[in-house]
Amino acid sequence: MVELIFGICIVLFVVDIFPAASVSLACCTAFAALDICSVTEAFAGFSNDIVLVVFGTEIFGIAYQESGLSRLTARKITALSKGKEKNIIIAAGVIAAALSAFLNNQVVCSLMLVICITLAKELKNINVLNITLPVIYLAILGGQCTLIGAPATLVASSMAEGATGKGISMFELLPMGAIILCAGLLYICVFSHRKGEKMWKTRGGFDLIVSEETLEVDRKKCAVTLCAGAAMLIGFVTGVVSVGIASLVGALICLFGKAVKQKESFAKIDWNILIWLGCSIGMANALNKSGRIQDLCEYISAVLPENTSPVLLLAAIVFVTMAISNLISNTTTVMMIMPFAIDLAQRCGYSARPFIIGVTLASGLAVLTPLSCGFIGMTTRVGYKFSDYVRYGAGFQLFLYVLTVLSTCLFYSF
């Protein structure tokens, strides 16, 4: 029954007949009504850090925009890029990647989304669909360069330390991450941008309403917004609170500091995305509880011939990890696949280290669907359809898969 409901849900996501929030809400309701999982498990996502981060950073993003900071940032990027789409992708993408290596990439992606929207409003020759997804891709790649760049990496490090006694150090992934980032940027500039221009030539994204009034920079609002950003940053880096709570603290500073009004900001929040993300986590809980993912892993283990090449084994594990991570959150994927990958490597007499790294990178580099992570899901607000992600990202996903396998084999021995 779980497979049937989840399959119907995926089909409805792809055909895009109904809003994603309505489909995911119906799916979680069905899971709870049929007693596949409890109501608490089905709707646990609404207290999850991912949803709290999206809510908090949406408020921060609105304040960042209304204070005039986003326009200042957009002007700086425009000056660096000379107003050309490909140059904007490079300038904004490199900034996003650098920030994502040291900040929670959920926050960075929220900020870059606001900046991409502002750029599309400022420059009439820029299609928001052509620049948003590539910039978010690069932010994701940047987040794979350090331990703190992505939540899934932190989870993977903790699980690896528990199973083998050695976690992932702060900059262990940097050499591989830097190679993947540079190669990914090159691929986007050479292939993806051209593909995007063809796909969205007749589509300008969402309705960008540009005010006739010039948005002045409000120094007081800027100061409050920057303080909110600093508070979030301190929370992210120190870990004294969760990333979700840190985001809420930043949002509250913006609200109480009157950088933005509650009624206006709540009206501008994309509640469709929040509901969809919350329900997606509930869907993952039900799928995980059903044990079907674990069954799939055991099946793969059974069909593999004896004395399978470690490279082939790694390639299979990375493929399965990426495939699953494109359907459910990458953090959940790590929690399900990591124990299996370590156990399989040890049973075959291979070092578990390359498999730990391969699973970590594969889960974080799943970019084919908006189901894989919240920051890709957020981009639906600019007008992408579910099928756009698959059509645009298929080649890029395959490219990342090959890079992950090759770079893991290059830096780690079996």
Secondary structure, DSSP 8 states (H G I E B T S, - for coil): -HHHHHHHHHHHHHHT-S-HHHHHHHHHHHHHHTTSS-HHHHTGGGGSHHHHHHHHHHHHHHHHHHTTHHHHHHHHHHHHHTT-HHHHHHHHHHHHHHHHTTS-HHHHHHHHHHHHHHHHHH-TT--HHHHHHHHHHHHHHHHTTSGGG-HHHHHHHHHHHHHHS----TTTTHHHHHHHHHHHHHHIIIIIHHHHHHHTTT---S-----SS-----HHHHHHHHHHHHHHHHHHHH-SS-HHHHHHHHHHHHHHTTSS-HHHHHHHS-HHHHHHHHHHHHHHHHHHHHTHHHHHHHHHHHHS-TT--HHHHHHHHHHHHHHHHTTS-HHHHHHHHHHHHHHHHHHTT--SHHHHHHHHHHHHT--SSTTS-HHHHGGGGGT--HHHHHHHHHHHHHHHHHHHHHHHHHH---
